């Protein structure tokens, strides 16, 4: 009976579906998800951000049984026997392995969605499932959007709404996306760099560059292999990037000792690497991002450019933590650049705000569907 009423309300549209969702929210925990290539963050209404886990799944190769998800699976990378594989379900911000993505989402939703007390006493036929809002790259195809939505619904969502990551970044950074003034955001994630100009609750201009944190890691791996014949894994490269990576010269250059395998004799080898070398390795990737930002500004409507010059460019995502990347970008485009508070969580905080504001969700959502 409840399902029939809900379906009829949604079919009719208007304010009634929002009211019905509000009623459901009294008995369930609505969820916002930043489904990232490198990390997945989960917000639960009324509780805040409760999960920050790597987007990694470990499973049995033959049976496809899921053995671990998140941090535990991440620790298994490069250490598994022949019968176990670790996979990253997302590549360049989109689903590359649907089954692994669905399993990962189901794990996280099950972990955070507790059975609310008192549900049976009011006579509902079954425990309400959560409404889920997921941040996605801005240039994904309709097929890729449907894959994300189906994965969320299959993982146990009552409804699955998708919002574009640059929009979620702007909302999460506390910007007013509904006003007529232009807002320029750059979200440097693990798989994609999202660049967008936003005004009046919509994206006026967007560019999605599939060059971001993962490509930075690969650039470091390639640099050390070519210069020192040292082979390191992606986890070690990521550690180097976080510890001594920079986009501009530092006042005091740093060093870090990394361990890998010597390609000349196959034996373990330790190497002291400087921040100058890592900056050299990262330079082509950082330059690609800065160049795309510059080109996007050139294509933006003149009226909005004047707003952007006044407000500046907002950086979000883990890539914005590379030391000096804001300074380098500002010098290249001639506009102030500032990093959002806690840039790693801007997307998931954006999903949280639209969950709390159903009217805004209806305005900025890409696509939504009922289970």
C-alpha positions as CSV (number, residue, x, y, z in Angstrom):
1,X,0.0,0.0,0.0
2,X,2.8,2.4,0.9
3,X,4.7,1.7,-2.3
4,X,1.6,2.3,-4.4
5,X,0.9,5.6,-2.8
6,X,4.6,6.6,-3.1
7,X,4.6,5.7,-6.8
8,X,1.4,7.7,-7.5
9,X,2.8,10.8,-5.7
10,X,6.0,10.7,-7.7
11,X,4.1,10.2,-11.0
12,X,2.0,13.4,-10.3
13,X,5.1,15.4,-9.4
14,X,5.0,18.7,-7.6
15,X,5.5,19.2,-3.8
16,X,3.9,15.9,-2.8
17,X,6.9,13.7,-3.5
18,X,9.1,16.0,-1.5
19,X,6.6,15.8,1.4
20,X,6.5,12.0,1.1
21,X,10.3,11.8,1.1
22,X,10.3,14.0,4.3
23,X,8.0,11.5,5.9
24,X,10.2,8.6,4.9
25,X,13.2,10.5,6.3
26,X,11.7,10.3,9.8
27,X,12.3,6.6,9.8
28,X,15.4,6.1,7.7
29,X,18.9,7.7,7.3
30,X,19.3,9.5,4.0
31,X,22.8,9.1,2.5
32,X,25.1,11.3,0.4
33,X,28.0,9.6,-1.4
34,X,31.1,11.0,-3.1
35,X,31.8,8.0,-5.3
36,X,35.4,8.8,-6.1
37,X,38.0,6.9,-8.2
38,X,40.4,6.9,-5.3
39,X,38.2,7.3,-2.2
40,X,34.5,7.0,-1.3
41,X,33.0,9.3,1.4
42,X,29.6,8.7,2.9
43,X,27.4,11.2,4.7
44,X,24.5,10.1,6.8
45,X,21.8,12.6,7.6
46,X,21.9,13.5,11.2
47,X,25.3,11.9,11.8
48,X,27.7,13.7,9.4
49,X,30.5,12.0,7.4
50,X,30.8,8.5,8.7
51,X,32.9,6.7,6.1
52,X,36.1,7.7,4.4
53,X,37.4,4.6,2.7
54,X,39.5,3.8,-0.4
55,X,37.5,2.8,-3.4
56,X,39.0,-0.7,-3.5
57,X,37.4,-4.2,-3.5
58,X,39.1,-7.5,-2.8
59,X,37.5,-10.6,-4.2
60,X,38.1,-14.2,-5.1
61,X,39.0,-14.5,-8.8
62,X,37.0,-17.6,-9.6
63,X,33.9,-17.3,-7.3
64,X,33.8,-13.5,-7.3
65,X,33.1,-13.6,-3.6
66,X,33.8,-10.2,-2.0
67,X,36.5,-10.7,0.7
68,X,37.1,-7.1,1.7
69,X,36.1,-3.5,0.9
70,X,37.7,-0.2,1.5
71,X,40.8,0.2,3.8
72,X,41.2,-3.5,4.4
73,X,41.1,-4.2,0.6
74,X,43.6,-1.3,0.1
75,X,46.1,-2.9,2.4
76,X,45.9,-6.1,0.3
77,X,47.0,-4.3,-2.9
78,X,50.2,-5.9,-4.2
79,X,50.1,-8.6,-1.5
80,X,47.4,-11.0,-2.6
81,X,47.9,-14.7,-3.6
82,X,47.0,-15.9,-7.1
83,X,43.4,-16.7,-6.1
84,X,42.6,-13.2,-4.9
85,X,42.4,-9.9,-6.8
86,X,42.1,-6.3,-5.7
87,X,40.2,-4.0,-8.1
88,X,39.3,-0.4,-8.2
89,X,35.7,-0.4,-9.4
90,X,35.9,3.1,-10.9
91,X,38.3,4.5,-13.5
92,X,38.4,8.1,-14.5
93,X,35.4,8.8,-12.4
94,X,33.1,6.3,-14.0
95,X,32.2,2.6,-13.3
96,X,34.6,0.2,-14.9
97,X,33.4,-2.9,-12.9
98,X,29.7,-2.8,-12.2
99,X,29.6,-5.8,-9.9
100,X,32.4,-4.6,-7.8
101,X,30.8,-1.1,-7.6
102,X,27.5,-2.5,-6.6
103,X,29.1,-4.7,-3.9
104,X,31.1,-1.7,-2.6
105,X,28.0,0.5,-2.4
106,X,26.0,-2.2,-0.8
107,X,28.7,-2.7,1.8
108,X,28.8,1.0,2.7
109,X,25.0,1.5,2.7
110,X,24.5,-1.6,4.9
111,X,27.3,-0.4,7.3
112,X,25.7,3.1,7.9
113,X,22.0,2.4,7.5
114,X,20.7,1.2,10.9
115,X,17.2,-0.1,11.5
116,X,15.3,2.8,13.2
117,X,13.4,2.0,16.3
118,X,9.7,2.2,16.3
119,X,9.1,1.4,12.6
120,X,7.0,-1.7,13.2
121,X,4.8,0.1,15.7
122,X,3.4,2.5,13.1
123,X,2.5,-0.3,10.8
124,X,4.8,0.2,7.8
125,X,5.0,-3.1,5.8
126,X,8.8,-2.9,5.6
127,X,11.8,-0.9,6.8
128,X,12.1,2.2,4.6
129,X,15.2,2.3,2.4
130,X,17.4,5.4,2.3
131,X,17.3,8.1,-0.3
132,X,20.8,8.3,-1.8
133,X,22.5,11.3,-3.5
134,X,25.7,10.5,-5.5
135,X,28.2,12.9,-7.0
136,X,29.3,12.0,-10.5
137,X,31.7,13.6,-13.1
138,X,30.0,16.2,-15.3
139,X,30.7,14.7,-18.7
140,X,29.6,11.1,-18.1
141,X,27.4,9.5,-20.8
142,X,23.7,8.6,-20.2
143,X,24.8,5.0,-20.0
144,X,27.4,5.7,-17.4
145,X,24.8,7.8,-15.4
146,X,22.4,4.9,-15.5
147,X,25.1,2.5,-14.4
148,X,25.7,4.6,-11.2
149,X,22.0,4.9,-10.5
150,X,21.4,1.2,-11.0
151,X,24.3,0.4,-8.7
152,X,22.9,2.6,-6.0
153,X,19.4,1.2,-6.4
154,X,20.7,-2.3,-6.4
155,X,22.7,-1.6,-3.3
156,X,19.5,-0.8,-1.4
157,X,18.6,2.8,-2.1
158,X,14.9,3.9,-2.0
159,X,15.7,6.6,-4.5
160,X,19.0,7.5,-6.2
161,X,19.7,11.0,-7.3
162,X,22.8,12.1,-9.2
163,X,24.4,15.5,-9.0
164,X,27.5,16.7,-11.0
165,X,30.7,16.9,-8.9
166,X,31.5,20.6,-9.7
167,X,28.0,21.6,-8.6
168,X,28.4,19.5,-5.4
169,X,31.9,21.1,-4.9
170,X,30.4,24.6,-5.1
171,X,27.6,23.8,-2.8
172,X,29.9,22.0,-0.3
173,X,32.3,25.0,-0.4
174,X,29.4,27.2,0.8
175,X,29.0,29.1,-2.5
176,X,25.5,30.4,-3.5
177,X,24.9,28.6,-6.7
178,X,21.4,29.9,-7.2
179,X,22.4,33.6,-7.6
180,X,22.9,35.1,-11.0
181,X,26.7,35.8,-10.4
182,X,29.2,33.4,-11.9
183,X,31.0,30.9,-9.8
184,X,34.1,29.1,-11.0
185,X,35.1,25.8,-9.4
186,X,37.9,23.3,-10.0
187,X,37.7,19.8,-8.4
188,X,40.9,17.8,-8.7
189,X,39.9,14.3,-7.7
190,X,41.5,10.9,-8.2
191,X,40.3,10.1,-11.7
192,X,39.0,13.4,-13.1
193,X,39.5,17.1,-12.8
194,X,36.1,18.9,-12.9
195,X,36.1,22.5,-14.1
196,X,32.8,24.4,-14.2
197,X,31.2,27.9,-14.4
198,X,28.0,27.9,-12.4
199,X,25.2,30.5,-12.3
200,X,21.4,30.4,-11.4
201,X,21.6,26.9,-10.1
202,X,23.0,25.4,-13.3
203,X,26.3,24.7,-15.0
204,X,26.9,27.3,-17.8
205,X,30.2,25.8,-18.9
206,X,32.0,22.7,-17.9
207,X,35.0,20.7,-18.8
208,X,35.9,17.3,-17.4
209,X,39.6,16.4,-17.7
210,X,40.5,12.8,-17.1
211,X,43.8,13.8,-15.7
212,X,44.0,14.1,-12.0
213,X,45.5,12.4,-8.9
214,X,45.9,8.9,-10.4
215,X,47.9,10.3,-13.4
216,X,50.1,12.2,-10.9
217,X,50.9,8.9,-9.2
218,X,51.7,7.3,-12.6
219,X,53.9,10.2,-13.5
220,X,55.9,9.7,-10.3
221,X,56.2,5.9,-11.0
222,X,57.4,6.6,-14.6
223,X,59.9,9.3,-13.5
224,X,61.6,7.0,-10.9
225,X,61.6,4.1,-13.3
226,X,63.2,6.1,-16.1
227,X,65.7,8.1,-14.0
228,X,66.7,5.6,-11.3
229,X,65.5,2.2,-12.7
230,X,63.5,1.9,-9.5
231,X,60.0,0.3,-9.6
232,X,57.5,1.4,-7.0
233,X,53.8,0.7,-6.6
234,X,51.0,3.2,-6.8
235,X,50.6,3.3,-3.0
236,X,54.2,4.4,-2.6
237,X,53.9,7.0,-5.4
238,X,50.8,8.4,-3.7
239,X,52.7,8.6,-0.5
240,X,55.6,10.5,-2.2
241,X,53.0,12.9,-3.7
242,X,51.4,13.7,-0.4
243,X,54.7,14.0,1.5
244,X,56.9,16.1,-0.8
245,X,54.8,16.9,-3.9
246,X,54.6,20.6,-5.0
247,X,53.7,22.7,-8.0
248,X,56.1,25.6,-7.2
249,X,59.6,25.8,-5.6
250,X,59.5,25.5,-1.8
251,X,61.3,27.8,0.6
252,X,62.9,24.7,2.1
253,X,63.0,21.7,-0.3
254,X,62.2,18.4,1.4
255,X,63.4,14.8,1.0
256,X,61.8,11.4,1.4
257,X,63.1,7.9,1.4
258,X,61.2,5.5,-0.8
259,X,61.7,1.7,-1.2
260,X,61.1,-0.3,-4.3
261,X,62.7,-2.9,-6.6
262,X,65.9,-2.2,-8.6
263,X,65.1,-3.1,-12.2
264,X,68.7,-3.8,-13.1
265,X,69.2,-6.6,-10.6
266,X,65.7,-7.3,-9.2
267,X,66.8,-6.6,-5.6
268,X,65.1,-4.3,-3.1
269,X,66.4,-0.8,-3.1
270,X,66.0,2.4,-1.0
271,X,66.3,5.8,-2.6
272,X,66.3,9.3,-1.1
273,X,64.1,11.5,-3.4
274,X,63.8,15.3,-3.3
275,X,60.8,17.5,-3.6
276,X,62.5,19.1,-6.7
277,X,62.4,15.7,-8.5
278,X,58.8,15.0,-7.6
279,X,57.9,18.5,-8.8
280,X,59.6,17.8,-12.1
281,X,57.6,14.5,-12.4
282,X,54.3,16.3,-11.6
283,X,54.9,19.3,-13.8
284,X,53.3,18.0,-17.0
285,X,50.1,16.9,-15.2
286,X,49.7,20.1,-13.3
287,X,50.3,22.1,-16.4
288,X,47.6,20.2,-18.3
289,X,45.1,21.1,-15.5
290,X,46.1,24.8,-15.4
291,X,45.9,25.0,-19.2
292,X,42.4,23.6,-19.2
293,X,41.3,26.1,-16.6
294,X,42.7,28.9,-18.7
295,X,40.9,27.7,-21.8
296,X,37.6,27.4,-19.9
297,X,38.0,30.9,-18.7
298,X,38.5,32.1,-22.3
299,X,35.2,30.4,-23.3
300,X,33.2,31.8,-20.4
301,X,30.6,34.6,-21.1
302,X,32.2,38.0,-20.4
303,X,29.5,38.9,-17.8
304,X,30.4,35.9,-15.8
305,X,34.1,36.4,-16.1
306,X,33.8,39.8,-14.3
307,X,32.0,38.0,-11.4
308,X,34.7,35.3,-11.4
309,X,37.5,37.9,-11.3
310,X,35.8,39.4,-8.2
311,X,35.1,36.1,-6.4
312,X,38.1,34.1,-7.5
313,X,38.4,30.4,-8.4
314,X,37.6,27.8,-5.8
315,X,39.7,24.6,-5.6
316,X,38.4,21.4,-4.2
317,X,39.4,17.7,-4.2
318,X,42.5,16.0,-2.9
319,X,44.7,17.4,-5.8
320,X,44.2,20.9,-4.5
321,X,46.4,19.9,-1.5
322,X,49.5,19.7,-3.7
323,X,51.6,22.5,-2.3
324,X,51.5,25.7,-4.4
325,X,49.0,24.5,-7.0
326,X,46.7,27.5,-6.1
327,X,49.6,29.9,-6.5
328,X,50.6,28.5,-9.9
329,X,47.1,28.6,-11.2
330,X,46.5,32.1,-10.0
331,X,49.7,33.4,-11.7
332,X,48.7,31.6,-14.9
333,X,45.2,33.0,-15.2
334,X,45.6,36.3,-13.4
335,X,42.7,35.6,-11.0
336,X,42.8,34.9,-7.2
337,X,42.5,31.2,-6.4
338,X,41.6,29.9,-3.0
339,X,41.3,26.4,-1.6
340,X,38.0,25.4,0.0
341,X,37.9,24.4,3.6
342,X,38.6,20.6,3.9
343,X,38.8,20.2,0.1
344,X,38.7,16.4,0.4
345,X,35.1,16.5,1.6
346,X,33.6,19.3,-0.6
347,X,31.6,16.9,-2.9
348,X,30.1,14.8,-0.1
349,X,29.3,18.0,1.9
350,X,27.5,19.2,-1.2
351,X,25.4,16.1,-1.3
352,X,24.6,16.6,2.4
353,X,23.3,20.1,1.8
354,X,21.0,19.1,-1.1
355,X,19.6,16.2,1.1
356,X,18.7,18.9,3.7
357,X,17.3,21.1,1.0
358,X,14.8,19.1,-1.2
359,X,14.1,22.2,-3.4
360,X,17.7,22.6,-4.2
361,X,18.1,18.9,-4.9
362,X,15.2,19.1,-7.5
363,X,17.0,22.0,-9.2
364,X,20.5,20.6,-9.4
365,X,19.9,16.9,-9.8
366,X,21.0,15.3,-13.1
367,X,18.6,12.3,-13.0
368,X,16.6,10.5,-10.4
369,X,14.8,7.3,-10.2
370,X,12.6,5.1,-8.0
371,X,13.3,1.6,-7.1
